Amino acid sequence: MRLQFQPMPLLKRAAPFDDPDWIYELKMDGFRALAVIENGRAQLLSRNGNPFASFSALAESISDSLPNVRAIIDGEICSLDRRGRPQFRNLLFRRGNPPCFFAFDLLTYGKDLRTERLLDRKQELRRLLARACAPLKYTEYIEGCGTALFQRVCELDLEGIVAKQKSAPYVTEREHSTWFKILNREYSQKDGREELFERERQSEPVPGWDSCAAACAELEEAS
């Protein structure tokens, strides 16, 4: 498989904001990847177009979940702990729960969707993944309420949020990107990653709640 598309750049923004024309997702702590699915196979490619050979089992599970599908999906490879929170150390050292793929955009599916509105692409992605199963997960979002989501993310000790303009197309030029990451400066996993090998491995985790869905659902109920 050859990479035909580049991932949309993710820019930085210092503080969260509220805007009815924007949606907000959790920023998952993992590896950004494009899932290229065709001819009954799937391959996970890095932002530079290099195959994630160490995640070949995950790629095979994705192709099994979406048989007879030809599509390119943008997402994040993550490892979740027993509470459903991403654990980068587990992903890096291949321990804990098997990795999963959080899908947040659909570049192609029968046709090139990059010029479509973001919400239209996400709606098509939701329909596509309705018949899929773990480890392929749809990334939920909320509309307009970035500040409240960011506050909840900090309380849960998650990495941050991503703000995306609802009506924007999928682009590869940094100067035209409408995706912004807003990071939790107190995130406990952001420092000291060189010491990960010295930390004691936790007991074998079991599948738990999905923190992304939980955080978004909580805010929707409050609104």
C-alpha positions in Angstrom: 0.0 0.0 0.0 1.2 3.5 -0.8 0.2 6.6 1.2 -1.8 8.9 -1.1 -2.8 11.5 1.5 -1.0 13.4 4.3 -2.5 13.9 7.7 -4.1 17.2 8.5 -1.7 19.3 10.7 -2.5 19.8 14.3 -1.5 23.3 15.5 -1.1 24.5 19.1 -3.3 26.9 21.0 -2.6 28.1 24.5 -6.1 28.2 26.0 -9.5 26.6 25.5 -12.4 28.6 24.0 -16.2 28.3 23.3 -17.5 28.8 19.8 -20.7 27.3 18.3 -18.9 26.8 15.0 -16.4 24.5 16.5 -16.4 20.9 17.9 -14.1 19.6 20.6 -12.6 16.1 21.1 -10.4 14.5 23.6 -6.7 14.5 22.6 -5.7 10.9 23.0 -2.2 10.2 24.1 -0.8 7.8 21.5 0.5 7.6 17.9 -1.2 9.5 15.1 -1.9 7.2 12.2 -3.7 6.8 8.9 -5.5 3.5 8.5 -5.4 2.6 4.8 -7.9 -0.2 4.2 -8.2 -1.9 0.8 -8.3 -5.3 -0.8 -9.2 -7.0 2.5 -6.1 -5.6 4.2 -5.3 -2.6 6.4 -2.1 -0.8 7.1 -1.3 1.8 9.8 0.9 4.6 8.5 2.7 7.3 10.5 2.5 11.0 9.8 5.6 10.5 7.6 4.1 7.7 5.7 6.1 4.9 7.4 4.3 1.7 8.3 3.7 0.9 12.0 5.0 -2.7 11.6 4.8 -3.3 15.4 1.0 -2.7 15.2 0.4 -5.2 12.4 -2.0 -7.2 14.7 -4.1 -4.1 15.3 -4.2 -3.4 11.5 -5.4 -7.0 10.9 -8.1 -6.5 13.5 -9.2 -3.3 11.7 -9.5 -5.0 8.4 -11.4 -7.8 10.0 -13.9 -5.3 11.5 -14.4 -3.6 8.1 -14.4 -6.4 5.5 -14.9 -5.4 1.9 -14.3 -1.7 2.7 -11.9 0.6 0.9 -11.3 3.7 3.0 -8.7 5.9 4.6 -9.3 6.8 8.3 -7.4 9.3 10.4 -7.0 8.4 14.0 -4.8 7.6 17.0 -3.3 4.3 18.2 -3.8 4.1 22.0 -3.5 1.7 24.9 -6.2 2.1 27.5 -5.9 1.1 31.1 -8.6 -0.4 33.3 -10.4 2.9 33.6 -10.4 3.6 29.9 -7.6 6.2 30.0 -4.8 6.3 27.5 -1.4 5.1 28.9 1.4 6.0 26.6 3.9 3.9 28.6 1.9 0.8 28.0 1.6 1.6 24.3 5.4 2.3 24.0 6.4 -0.9 25.8 3.6 -3.1 24.4 2.1 -4.1 27.7 -1.3 -3.9 29.3 -4.4 -4.1 27.1 -4.0 -4.6 23.4 -3.8 -1.3 21.5 -6.9 0.2 19.9 -7.5 2.7 17.2 -9.6 5.9 17.9 -10.9 7.0 14.5 -11.8 10.7 14.2 -11.9 11.5 10.5 -12.7 9.8 7.2 -10.6 10.9 4.2 -12.0 8.5 1.6 -14.9 6.0 1.4 -16.0 5.3 -2.1 -14.9 8.8 -3.0 -12.5 11.5 -1.8 -14.2 13.2 1.2 -11.6 15.8 2.0 -13.5 18.7 0.5 -16.6 17.8 2.5 -17.5 19.6 5.8 -15.9 18.1 8.9 -19.3 17.2 10.4 -20.4 15.5 7.2 -17.2 13.4 7.2 -17.7 12.5 10.9 -21.3 11.5 10.2 -20.2 9.2 7.4 -17.4 7.8 9.7 -20.0 7.1 12.4 -22.2 5.2 9.9 -19.1 3.2 8.7 -18.1 2.2 12.2 -21.6 1.3 13.3 -20.9 -2.2 12.2 -17.3 -2.3 13.4 -16.2 -3.7 16.8 -13.2 -3.3 19.1 -10.4 -2.4 18.8 -11.8 0.2 16.3 -13.5 3.1 18.2 -15.3 6.2 17.0 -14.1 9.4 18.6 -16.9 11.3 20.2 -17.1 15.1 20.3 -19.1 18.0 21.8 -20.1 21.2 20.1 -19.4 24.7 21.2 -18.2 24.0 24.8 -14.4 23.7 24.7 -13.8 25.4 28.0 -16.0 23.0 30.0 -14.5 20.0 28.3 -11.0 21.2 28.9 -11.8 21.7 32.6 -13.1 18.2 32.9 -10.1 16.8 31.0 -7.8 18.4 33.5 -9.8 17.0 36.4 -9.5 13.5 34.8 -5.7 14.0 34.2 -6.0 13.5 30.4 -3.6 15.0 27.8 -5.9 17.8 26.4 -8.5 18.5 23.8 -8.6 19.2 20.1 -10.7 22.0 18.6 -11.9 21.6 15.1 -13.9 24.0 12.9 -17.2 22.3 12.0 -17.4 23.3 8.3 -13.8 23.0 7.4 -12.4 20.7 4.7 -9.5 18.3 5.3 -6.3 20.0 4.3 -2.6 19.3 4.5 -1.1 22.8 4.5 -0.3 24.1 8.0 -1.4 27.7 7.2 -4.9 26.4 6.3 -5.4 24.0 9.1 -8.3 24.5 11.5 -7.3 21.9 14.0 -5.8 23.0 17.3 -4.6 21.1 20.3 -4.9 22.6 23.7 -2.8 20.7 26.2 -3.2 20.1 29.9 0.0 21.6 31.4 -0.4 19.5 34.5 -0.8 16.2 32.7 1.0 13.6 34.8 2.4 11.6 31.8 4.0 14.4 30.0 7.3 14.4 31.9 9.8 11.7 32.9 9.1 9.3 30.1 12.7 8.3 30.0 12.1 6.7 33.4 9.3 4.5 32.2 11.4 1.3 32.2 12.2 1.8 35.9 8.5 1.9 36.9 6.8 -1.1 38.2 4.4 -2.7 35.8 0.8 -2.5 37.0 -1.4 -5.6 37.5 -3.0 -6.9 34.3 -5.8 -4.4 33.5 -9.3 -5.3 32.3 -11.5 -3.5 29.8 -13.1 -0.5 31.4 -15.2 2.5 30.6 -14.3 4.7 27.6 -13.1 8.1 29.1 -13.8 9.9 25.9 -17.4 8.9 25.7 -17.8 9.4 29.5 -16.5 12.9 29.5 -18.5 14.0 26.5 -21.7 12.4 27.8 -21.3 14.0 31.2 -21.1 17.5 29.6 -24.0 16.8 27.3 -26.2 15.8 30.3 -25.2 19.0 32.1 -26.0 21.3 29.1 
